[in-house]
Amino acid sequence: MVEIVHGPTKKPSSADRLKQFFTQHAQYEGVLYVGHPIIGTVDGPYPIDALLVSRSKGVVLFTLVEGRETAGVQEMHDDSFNKLGAKLRANKSLMRGRSLQVPVHPVIFAPMRQDAASLSTEEYTFCNEETLSAWLDGCAWEDNSCFDALLAVIQTISSIRKGRKRVVQRSDSRGAKLKQLEDSIANLDSRQNRAVIETVEGVQRIRGLAGSGKTIVLALKAAYLHVQHPDWKIAVTFQSRALKGQFRRLIGLFTMEQSGEEPNWDNLHVLHAWGAAGGGERAGVYYGFCQAHGLTWHDYGSAKEMFGQDRAFEGACQKALDECAQPLGLYDAMLVDEAQDFPAAFLRLCYEMLKPEKRLVYAYDELQNLDARSLPSPGELFGKTPHGSPRVFLANQAGQPCQDVILEKCYRNSRPVLVTAHALGFGVYRTPGPGSSSGLVQMFDNKTLWREVGYFVADGALDDGCDVTLERRAESSPRFLEEHSPLEDLLQFYCFSSAEEQAAWVTKAIQENLQTDELRPDDIVVINPNPLTTRSAVGPIRTMLLEAGIDSHLAGVDSSRDSLFDPNGESVAFTGIHRAKGNEAGMVYILNAQECYGSFGNVTTLRNRLFTAITRSKAWVRVLGFGTGMQRLQQEFQQVKEHAFTLRFRYPNEEERRFLRIVNRDRTEDERRRAHENSDAVARLLGEMEAGRLLPEDLGVEQVNRLKKILDRVPLDAHS
């Protein structure tokens, strides 16, 4: 069937009729874009009314007629056809010689004209709902081998792969394998696609695992909104300063591809969350809020003194909110990445900075939270109206843009790497402490989230006190991410006798990566999970690399604070865990992992640091350390391997969960309403049957058989 992506349109009635047509005709397949793509021209951005991209049809270009008037529509149709054709022809992968390899079928859709067929000429085809199906059946694409390249062009992400060319000599080297991986990750999936294009009036939330594409989605969305509405003031913000350069580069690429022009950076601001006086690169969201409202701004030092080290930013933001009686609408839209690292007060501050439409998009992954705080639900996060109802509630409705998007597919980490990161992050195979029957340190508060992040129940049941085995679905962890190398090469744990032995091993390994494996310096990142010891911990390794003629840098210290990697790609990056957030590399070395084993009150924070560090890898991970803590982590990893990279544990009951950090996954208002309604309906049905007022045969044979099939799966799937 056709997946529908709801973009903005100036022809809502005809667009709705077209969407309804494809909803009712399940025999067709592909993606229907409404108000997309936007094509960059010399006269500015040009939006296409609607476009169907299909493996069996090729491209079907719709020009929509709103109402009955068709004057001038042929000229508009020609413009769309010519501009789309020019865009497709500009991509070499869609051409063979001088011929475009993708058929483009143009049609004018006039649903309000019953006489649409009579308007057709030799050059122009008019259709309404009654005649569209017969016309579509005549459209075909025989050789669709370039479909993925076509989709990349339509999604405007083909520019991502136009970076520095990777040169390899051997087909079996790590460099060659990394090139193959990068070429394989070609397009956005359906959920990413919708997250980019579908925009709501109000708050939109994007949740996803590490490596699910949240940063790419936000950059694309920022560019898309900027091209659609060049007069809007748009802000993009984040926690780690190392993301600033990446965001500016991606937004610039995406804007250029959609409009043919550089972004107007006066209207599109890429800002650090805190900010400082001086303007330019020092600008930030909190500082801008204080300046606009004449409030006293606090830097980290004064905020720490006033509110304490752990609440410095939270206290500063809350104070600004408390002192601002009437916030100004400074922005038309704001996009927040890595929202799990922000205090609730900062997200409320972002919300208050918006104009009345309150277009706020925030993306997060709860498991990458580095300070053991959970993000509140939207109802709690943004407060209540004077009448006591939540100012924000999220509800996904059929035929409408999604307000709550879950990105379940991981495109960065292979299945073994991601399962290992989850096992260590949750403490699935951790040795229980005294008086405890489980090594778990944290747990999702809603069991269904395991499925939403790409797992299925392979054995047992997701129910309190029950043993359960969770395995990743192939569609959520693409197999090509792990098939490039032997499984034992993807992820390795090493326990050394000392820090000196660890440093010598890492130095030799990096030399081999650069001299033998055909990796580039910017394919490698070395992460020290403890942010307080990074400079001293990496110093000896950097000295040995320098003696071997290999350049390196400590991110944000002797390199730009706005980027993790050297812009010329000629230096190996060393970093603490915070600057690693949102970045990725082919080969990841994690130093001093023994510090993440944890046995006291901060165990969850330490485990999340290790989870975050492991999930920076696009291909290979080396987890290194020494001492008892590292030996125990090795034992946990051995358990992961013995369980064939699945998660096997006893699901904690309500009492046990009181002692765990609960990873918050609130249900949307819509989900809660439907759950209550369905539960009440089942209770009424059972009551009627128990009272004898309704008999099983009254339900009909087909419904009884469907019910039996569902109940037969209860031991494996249900109770979640």
N, C-alpha and C positions, 0 to 999 in steps of 0.2 A: 504494500500500500504506500501511498505518498505521505511523506512527513512534511508538515507545514510549518514554516518559520515565519512568524508574524512581524514583519518590519513596518515602519511608518508608511502611510499612504495618504494621498490627497483624493483618492477615489474609493472611499470605504464601502459603498454599497456594492459596486461591481467586484471589488476584492473579496468581500464576504460571499458573494454568489459563486465566485471561482473556488474559494476554499470549500464551500459547501459541496460543490460538484465533486471535488476530489475525495472528500470525506465519504460521499455516497457511492463512489466508483472505486472499489478496493482492488480492481484488476490492474490498475496502473501502479507503477513503482517509481521511486525517485524522491527528490526534495523540491518542494515548491517554495520559492522565495517570493515574498511580497515586499515591494519597495527595495529590492536588492537584486543585483549589485549596484553600487554607486560607481560610475565610471568617470575618471578624471579626463577633462577636455580642456581645450584652450579657453573655453568660455566658463570654466568652473565645473563643479561636480554635477553629474547627470544621473539621476536615479532611474532605473528600469522599473516599469509598473509591476511586472511579475515575471518569474522565470522558473520553468520546470527543468531540472537537470536529472537525466535518467540514463541508466545503462542501456536500456532498450530503445529509447527515443532519441538520445542526444540532448540537444537544447531546444526547448519550446519557448519562444519569446512571445509574451502576451502584451499587447497594448490594450488597456482597459478603457471602455467607454462608460462614463458615469452619466446615467440618464439616457435620453433618446437621441440627443444631438450628436451627429457624426462629422460635422464640418471640421476640416483641418486634421482629422485623425490620421489620414493617410500620410501626411507630411510628418506627423509625430512618429508614426510607425516606421517610416524610412529612417528618421534620425536614430531611433532606438536600434534598429537593425544594423545600421552603419557603425554606430559607436560600439556596439557589442562585438561586431565582427572585427573591428580594429583592435579591440582589447584582446580578443582570442588570438588573432594573427600575430600579435606582438610577442607571443610566447612560443619559442622554438619547439617545445615538446609537443605542441598541438599541430605542427606543420610537417608536411612531407614535400620537400621541394617548395613549390609555390602554392600547394594545395592545403587548405585547412582540413584536418582529419575529423572534425566534429561537424555533423549536420546541424544547421540552425533552421528550425521550422517556425516561421513567423505567423501569427494569427491575431486578428483583432477580435476581442471578446466583448460583445454587446448584449448583455443579458436582458436588457429592457426592450430589445427590439425582436419581436416575434418574426419579423421579416428579415432577420440578419442574413440568411443565406442568399436572399435576393440582392443584397448589397455587394456580394462578392464579385470580383472581376478576375481577369487573368493574372493580375499582379497582386491583388489583395484578397485575403480570405477573411470573411466575417463569420463568427459563430456565436450562438447562444447555448444555453444548457442542453437544448434538445439536439443540436447538431454537432456539438463539440466532440462527443464520443466517437462518432463515425469518422470525423476528420483526424482525430488522434490515432485511430487504428491504422491509418495510412502512413503514419510517421514511423520510421525505423532507423536503427543504427546497427549495422552489421559488425563492423570491426571497432569494438569499444575498448581497445587496449590502452588508450590514453585517457580513460575515464578519470583516474586519480589525478592526473595532471590538470584535467579540465576542472575538477572540483577545487583544486588548489588555487587556480586562477579566479574562479567565481568567489571563493572565500577570501580572496585578496591576501593569502598567506604565502604565495610563491616567493615573495621578496625575502622571507626568512632565510631561504636556502641560497641567497646570493652573496653570502659572506666570503671570507677568505678561503680560497680553494685549497683543499687538502691534497697534497702530493704523496703518493705511496708507491713503493717499488715492489713490495711483496704482497701477494693476495691474502696471505695467512697472517700478516702482522696485526698488532693491536690497532695501528692506525687505519689499516684497511677495514678491519671489523667495525671500527667506530664510524668510518665513512658509510659503510653499508647500513648501520643502525640509523644514522642521521638521514639517509636517503629514504629509509623505510617509513619514518614518521612523517607522513606526507600531508595529511589533512585533518581538519577538525572533525570530531565525531558529532553526532546529532545533538547531544546535550551542550557541548561547547558552542556549537553553531547557534543554538537558540540563546545561550547566555550572552553571546556577542550582540546579536541583532535585536532581540526582543527587549524592549525597554518599557518599564511601567512608570506611571505617575505615582511616585511614592518610593518605598524602600524595596530593594531587591537584594536577596542574599544568595551567594554562591558558595557552596561547600564542596570540598574535594580533598582527596589524599594528596600527599606530596607527589609531585610529578604528574598531576592530573591536568595541568595546563592553566591554572588559575591566573598566573601572571600574564601569560600570552592572551588569555581571554580579556583581562582588564585592559591591556594595552590596545587590543583590537577594538574593544568597546569604546574606549576614550577617543580613538581616531575616528571611529564610525559616527559617534555623536558630534564630534567637532566638524566633520565634513557635512553632516546633515544640518547642523545648526552652527554655522561659523560665528554668529554673533553671541552665542552662549558663553558664559564664563564657566569653565570646567576645571576642576582640581583633581589631581591624582596624588594620593599620599600613601605612605608605607612606614614601617618601623626602621628597617635596616637601611642606612645611607648607601650601602653598596648596591642597592637596587635602582638608585636614581639614574645612573648612566644607562642601565639596561632599559628602563622605561622610556627614556628620551629617545634612545636608538630605535626601539620597536615602534613607538608611536610615530616617529618621523617616517619610518619605512612604510607603515600602514597608511598614513595620511597621504604620502606621495603616491602610493599605488591607487588610492581611491579618488584623489582630486588632481593629481599631477602637480601639486604644489607642496612646499614645506608647510608644516603647521604654523598657524599664527600664535606664537608662544605668548603673546600678550593676553590672549583669551584662554589658552590651554596651559595650565600651571602644573608642573611636576614638583611637588613640595615634600620636604621632610616634615614629619609630624610636629616637631618641637619648634625649630626655627630660632632665629636670632636677629638682632639689629644689623643693618648694613645692606639689606636688599639683595637682589641677584641670587646667587647660589646659596645664600644664608637664609632665604625666605622660608617660612614654615607656616603650618596651619594654625597652631596655637598662638604663635607670635602675631600672625595676621589678625586673628580674632581680637586679641588684646589691643592692637593698634587701632583697628577699626572702631572699637567701642571705648577708647580712652581709658583702658584698664592698666593697672600695674602688671608688667610682665616679669616673670621669674625665670632666671636661668637655672641650670641644674643645681648649682651650689646653693642658691637662696631657697629653692624649692626643697632641697634635701634638708636644709636646716629647719625649715618651717614644718614640713610634713613627714620627715624621716626618709631614709634612703629607699625603702621599698615602696613608698607612696608618693615619691617626689612628683612625677608627672601626673598621676591621678589627682593629687591634692591641688596642683597648679590649675589643672583643667576645671576641677569642681569649683574652685574659688572664682575662676573667671565666669563660670556659668551662674554662680550665686550672685555675683556682683553686676550681672548684665540683666537689667529689667526688661529690655525690649531688643532682642537680637536683630541685627540687620541681615537681610537676605543678600549675601555677598556672591553666591554662586548659583548657577542654574542646575548644576549636577556635580556630585563628588563621588569618586571611586576610591575605596580603601582596600589595600592589599595586606595580607597577613594580619587580619583583624584580631586574631586570637592573642596577639602580643600587646594589644592596647587595653588600657582600663576602660570600663564602661563610660566614664566621664568624657573621655576623648571622643568616642563615637557619638555621644549626645551633643558634644560641642560641634562636631561636623554636621549633625542633623539641624542644629539651630542656625548654622551659617547658610543654610539653603533658602532659596526663595520658596513661596507657598507650595509649589508642586512637590517639594521634598524628595527630589530624585537622588537617592543615596544608594550606591551599590557597594556592598562589602563582601569580601571573600576571605575564607579562613579554613584552617585545618586544625581542629582542636588538639590533635596529637603532637603538633609542633609548638604548643604553648610551652615556653621555657620558664615560667614562673609559677606553675601549678594552679593558676586561676582558671576557672571556666567562664566562658562568655555567657552572659545571661540570655534568656529568650528575648525576642523582639519586644514582647509585651512588657517585660521588666526593663529592658535596655532603654527604651525611649519614653517611658513614663505613661501617665494616664491623662485623659482629657478632664476638664472640670466636672464632667458628668460621671467620672470614674471608670470609663471604658478605656482600653489600651489605645494609645495614639497610633500604634503600628501593629497590624496583624497580617500575616502572610497567608495567602490562599491561592493555590493553583487551580484555575478554572478552565474547562475545556474550551478551546477556540480563542483563548486569551493569552497574552504574553505571560511567561512563567515568572512568578515572584520569588519562588524558592527553588533553586537549581542545585542538584547534586551531581557532581562529576565523579562517576564511579570508576572510570577506566584510568589506569596508570600507564603513562607513556614513557616514563623515565626509568623506573626500577623494574628489574625482572622479578618474576614470581618468587624465586628463592631469596632475593635481597629484601623484598618488601615483607614477606612472611617472617623472615628473621628479625627485621626491624620491629614489626608488631610484637613478636614473641618477647623480645628484650624490653620493648617499651611497656608492655603490660605485665611483664614478669611471669609469663605463662609457664616457663620451665624453671623459674627461680626456686632455690631451696627455701622452704618455709622457715620463718623465724621461730623462736621459742614460743610455744603455746598456740601456734597457728597451723592450720591444716592446708594452707594454700600460700604459694609465693606471689600471688597476684598483688599488684600495687595500685592498679586503677582498672576501671571498667566502664563501658558505655552504660548510660542509665536507661537507654531504650534498646532492647535486644535487636530490633529490626535494623539498627544501624550497621550491624555486621554484614547484612545482605546489601545494604545500600552502598557500602564501600567495597563490594566486589567479592564477598565470601558466600559459600553455600554450606549447608549442614551435610557433611559427608557421613556422619554417624552420630547417634545419640540424639539429644534434644537441647535446644536453647531454652532451658527452663531451670528455675531455681533448684539447686542441689543435684542437677543431672550432669552426667558426663557428656561432653560434646566434642566432636572433631570438626573443625572448620577448614575448608579448602578454598583456594581462590579459583574463581570461574575463569575459563580460558578467554572469554570475551572481555574480562576486566583486566587480565594480565596477558597481553599478547605474547604468544610463544616466541616470536622472532627476537624478543628482548633477551631471551636466555639461550637461544640455539646457536649463537655466534661463537661460543666458547664452551669448553668442558665445564660441567656444573661446578666442579671443585675449584675452578679458576675464578668463578664469578665473585666468590666471597670467601675470604680466608681470615682466620684469627691467629695471632702469634703472641706468645707470652715469652718475654725476655727476662734475663736475670737482673737487668738494670736499665736505667734511662740511657746510659752511654751505649749499651749494646743495641737498644732500640734505635738511637740516632744513627749509628753506623749502618744498620740494616736499611733504614729508610733512604739514606744517602745513596747507597749502592743500588737500591731498587729504582730510584728516580733516574740515576745515570743509565741504567739498562732501558728504562722506558724511552729515553730520549735518543740513545745511541743505537739501540737494537729494535725496539718495538715500533718505531716510526710514529710515536706520539709527539705532539707539539707541547711546548711548555704550558700553554693555556688549556691543555687537556688534563692537567694535573692540579689537584688542590690538596693541601695538607691542613687538616683541621685539628685544633686542640680544643676539646669540649669545655674546659674551664676558662672562662673569659679573663679571669684575674691572673692567670699564670702563662698566658700565651707567649708573650714576648720572651720570657726567660726559657720557656720550654722549647721553642723552635730555634733559638739562637745557635746552639751547637750544630744543628743540621744545616742551617743556612751557611754557617762558616765553612763546613766541609764541602758543600756544594760550590761555594765560591772558589775554593781551592781547586775544585775539579773543573772550573771554567763554566759553571752553570749559574745564571742569574736567577735571583728570587726576590720576592718582596713580601713584606708584612702588610696585608691589606689595611688601608686607612691610616697607616703609620708612616711608611716611606713610599706610599703611592696615594693616588686619589682616594678620598673618602667616599666618593660616589660610585666606585666600581670595584669589584673584587679582583678582576683580572687586568693584566697589563694590556693597554689598548693595542699594542703592536704584537701581542701574543708571544713575546720573547722572554718572559720571566715566569717562574713557577710561583703560584700564589700560596702563601701561608696565612691562616686566619683563625680567629676565635669563632665560636659557634654562632654568635649573633650576626656577624657579617656574612656568614655562609648561607644564612636564610635566603630562600628564593633563587639561589644560584645552583649550578650543576656542573659536573665535570665527568670526563670519561673514567679517569682513575682517581679514587678518593683514598687517601691515607688518614686514618684517625689515630692520633697519638694519645697516650696516657688514658686509654679506655677504662683502666682499672678504677679511675675516679668516678666512673658512672655506675659502678656496681651498686653502691649505696646500701646502707644498713640502718640509717637513722631517719629523722623526720623529713629530710629533703630528697628522699629516694625517688619520688615521682619526677621532680625537676631534673635530677641527674639522668634518669631513664629517658626522659623526653629529649635531653641533649643528645644522647646516643642515637635515639630514633632519628632525630633531625639530621645528624651527621651522616648516618648510613644512607639516608634517602637522598643525599646530594648526588649519588652516583648514577650515571647513565649506563655504566657497563661493569666496572670492577671495583671492589671494596677491599681494603686491608685494614682490619681492626687490630690495633697494636697496644701493648701495655706490659706491665710487669707486676709481680707480687700476687697476693692471695685473691684480690678482687678480679684480676685478669684471669686467673685460673678458674674462678667460678663462672665468669662470663664464657670462657671456653667450654665449660661443662654445659651451660645452657645452650650454646650453639650446637654442641654435640647432640643434645636432645632434639633440637630442631631438625637436624639431619636424620636422626634415627626415626623421627616421625614423618619422614619424607616431605619436609617443608609444609606441614600442616600445623594447626594449632589444636592441641588436645588438652582440655582442662575441665574441671568441674565448675559449672556455672554457679557463682556465689549467690546465696540466698539473701533476703532483704537485710537480715541482721548482719551478715558478713559484709555486705556492701556499705554499711555504715562506717566501716573502718578503711574503706578504699577511697581514693580520689575518684569521683564520679565524673566521667567525661560526658558533658552535657550535650544531649541531642534533643532539643525540645521539638515536639510536634508542632506543625503549623496549626492555626485555628481551624483551617479546613479539615486537616487530618483528624484533629480531636473531635470535631463535630461529626464527621462521618463515622469515626470509631464508636462514639456514643450512640449514634442513630442505629448503626448496624447491630451493636450489642443489645440495645433495647428490642430491636426487631426479632433477634434470635430468641431473646427471653420470652417475648410474647408468643412466638411460634411454639416453643417448648411447653409453655403454660397451656396453650390450646390443646396440644397433643396429650399432655398428661391428664387434662380434664376430660378427654374423650370427645371434645368438640371438633377436633380435626384428626383425621385418620391418615396414616402413611399413604394409602392409595389415593387420597384426595390431592396429593402433591403431583401425581402423575409419574409414570415409570421413568421418563427421562430425567426429571429433577431428582428423584430418589437415587438413581444411579450416579448422577453427578455428585450428590451429597456423600454417597458411600465412598466414591473415589477420593474426595477431599479428606474424609475422616480416616481413610486407610493410611494417609500420609502423616497423621498426627504424631506418631512416635518419632518421626525424623524431622519434620519441619515446624510443627506448631509450637504453641506456648510462647510466642514471641511478639 
